């Protein structure tokens, strides 16, 4: 924008009208673009303060109301934030006489740069690593292969069915983008119901699949935007597959590398002896650095920050002081929770955006048809990936306890039906600029995406708790707990956890009278000596932990806050 245009925009602001693009360019509010109705007779800075203050108040309300409804049979934090967002949007619509329903206008960069990193990092930081990597093959099977199956079904389905509807011109890249957009699952509602101590196998598969699924969807989406897929040839297809694998491998390696560097620095310098704040600050900044380095290198930042979280919880977290451990664990969880609430709150308000619905209102039947087709393809694509892959997985399982029952398969299928913030962000990225659209086809795609997200989150989310209680009664959950499923990463203090290994407890205070002990032969068959996990533990204890620290390998420094308790 040149000086004359900026002057013109500022004069409009002085006359009482704040245009979105004028604020966007002249005040630099990137990501927090303000809608027109909030700028009446206010200075830009004053307007932004009013808007952000109101949004923070709404976030606080979501936390309080979500706490009050925590044990409710139907509601959870996601649905609560959506409901508050819808109510707020209705109030704003009435107060602005139908001009807008937003406090802040969505910008996909706000989502990808600021809101998504703490969510994904905390997922890797809090994951039960032993169970996650023990089921890593199944997680990759459902998260990567299952996403590709769903991607193909949604892409081909929209390509064939949308031709019968008059929705405007869509290119092949748009159809493939829709396949990536609606392959991104949101299993938050299911994970809030499942208990990783009662159903470790199911929880780790649903949780791990959700993270890998989001990463796969975004990698597919980025690859689609980089390639000209209007004329697909075998060479372009092979290049597309190679680019996809390159993203996965390099993104994972970058996350692992940054995690190891942070562990090595903190282990060698042991900052907590002098300043706990430096340890906490370094962990937070190194985690965010891994994400931004992946963005700068055009890699999958989700995979990078997820594996950085896993490495930092395995090595770095054990090298810091006790106060730093408690602080970082709660800090990451808090940032993740606020980001999730922020996203669902905004989606609720965006569902009432009058600009998009005004374009779509001219052909409501077409909009309903597109939303119905997309929702149906989501159901079919999810079923086509879960049940066949579960059948294949069961063929390679020797023990019956490791196989997926039909009820568990239905639970996994249901967990992947909900669509959330990643789908909304990708849809905005593909079909809009700065949260606005004037083209009829783009408006239909955005409104249909929001409709599917709202319907799946509210309707499927409301039925999640009753369905899981029906499929997995709590009286049967305890029998599925494997003693090997508990991870070394402690959501509770280490002193409160029994040390469990090979079916036996080493807790000296544990009673041994009523606990059945397996025979040595059964133990050998159940945990073969030459397993992948066995070799990894030998390598980890012999090479990695002495170099990068970790549980049992943290340096002893006299006078530190942690070591007197441990020694």
Secondary structure, 3 states (H helix, E strand, C coil): CCHHHHHHHHHHHHCCCCCHHHHHHHCCCCCCEECHHHHCCCCHHHHHHHHHHHHHHHHHHHHHHHHHCCCCCCCCHHHHHHHHHHHHHHHHHHHCCCCCCCCEECCHHHHHHHHHHHHHHHHHHHCCHHHHHHCHHHHHHHHHHHHHHHHHHHHHHHHHHHHHCCCCCCCHHHHHHHHHHCCCCCCHHHHHHCCCCCCHHHHHHHHHHHHHHHHHHHHHHHHHHHCCCCCCCHHHHHHHHHHHHHHHHHHHHHHHHHHHHHHHHHHHHCHHHCCHHHHHHHHHHHHHHHHHHHHHCCCCHHHHHHHHHHHHHHHHHHHCCHHHHHHHHHHHHHHHHHHHHHHHHHHHHHCCCHHHHHHHHHHHHHHHHHHHHHHHHHHHHHHHHHHHHHHHHHHCCCCHHHCCCHHHHHHHHHHCCCCCHHHHHHHHHHHCECCECCCHHHHHHHHHHHHHHHHHHHHHHHHHHHHHHHHCCHHHHHHHCCHHHCCCCCCCCHHHCCCEECCEECCCCCCCCCCCCCCHHHHHHHCCCCCHHHHHHHHHHHHHHHHHCCCCCCCCCCCCCCHHHHC
